[in-house]
Amino acid sequence: MERITARPSRKARTQEKPSKLSIDQRLLEAMERLLEDNKNFATLSIEQLTKEAGISRGTFYLHFKDKNELVVRLIEHLTGIIVESIGNWGLDIEWANAADVEVAVDGMMRTLYKHRAIMVAIRDMMVSDGNIRELYEKMINHVSLRAQKSVATVMKRGEARDGMSTNVGNVLTWIVALYTNDIIDKVDEAGLEDAIRSMKYICVTTIFSGANGVPVSK
């Protein structure tokens, strides 16, 4: 006859259960490893993810309804990291300059590349999930609104190209995001560096006129 062991107390179960943040991190790391070989997040099963993360399916379902909800949580996490990565560009500061644009482009592209597992998941899932698509757009638009404020500051100082409008900040933000999202799982680090240099040049010379439009980094 099979021996029945006593069920642990609620306190004991709570102490043993990993925090929600650690579950997110473990699943993210599992995604990154699995997507190195399988570039399609949609084909990854919850069983594969949980096995790779070293957690049970039951633990997964304690935190997430399905894979889509996991992606939603990761988008929220990524949004905060991106906002931090773009530095002073978009903070409505009077001295917003070409160097700030370069820092913003560099930070955004490196962040998206570093967290490309999340971006691949977003790219795969937003076609069929309107909520994920909306959250992705909200994430990029958050950066876009900041960029538009800084473009307005450059225009106010009279350092912008003729015909400039604040919407250029929006367009450039989306160009950076969409281009990076397209290449993140296709290029190595050397390819990323080249892409960053090119995008810095495009953004700085598009916004600033004359000598103000000369990129500061080599």
Stockholm file with secondary structure:
# STOCKHOLM 1.0

chainA/1-218         MERITARPSRKARTQEKPSKLSIDQRLLEAMERLLEDNKNFATLSIEQLTKEAGISRGTFYLHFKDKNELVVRLIEHLTGIIVESIGNWGLDIEWANAADVEVAVDGMMRTLYKHRAIMVAIRDMMVSDGNIRELYEKMINHVSLRAQKSVATVMKRGEARDGMSTNVGNVLTWIVALYTNDIIDKVDEAGLEDAIRSMKYICVTTIFSGANGVPVSK
#=GR chainA/1-218 SS CCCCCCCCCHHHHHHHSCCHHHHHHHHHHHHHHHHTTCCCGGGCCHHHHHHHHTCCHHHHHHHCSSHHHHHHHHHHHHHHHHHHHTTTTTSCCTTCCHHHHHHHHHHHHHHHHHTHHHHHHHHHHTTTCHHHHHHHHHHHHHHHHHHHHHHHHHHHTTCBCTTCCTHHHHHHHHHHHHHHHHHTTTCCHHHHHHHHHHHHHHHHHHHBCGGGGSCSCC
#=GC SS_cons         CCCCCCCCCHHHHHHHSCCHHHHHHHHHHHHHHHHTTCCCGGGCCHHHHHHHHTCCHHHHHHHCSSHHHHHHHHHHHHHHHHHHHTTTTTSCCTTCCHHHHHHHHHHHHHHHHHTHHHHHHHHHHTTTCHHHHHHHHHHHHHHHHHHHHHHHHHHHTTCBCTTCCTHHHHHHHHHHHHHHHHHTTTCCHHHHHHHHHHHHHHHHHHHBCGGGGSCSCC
//
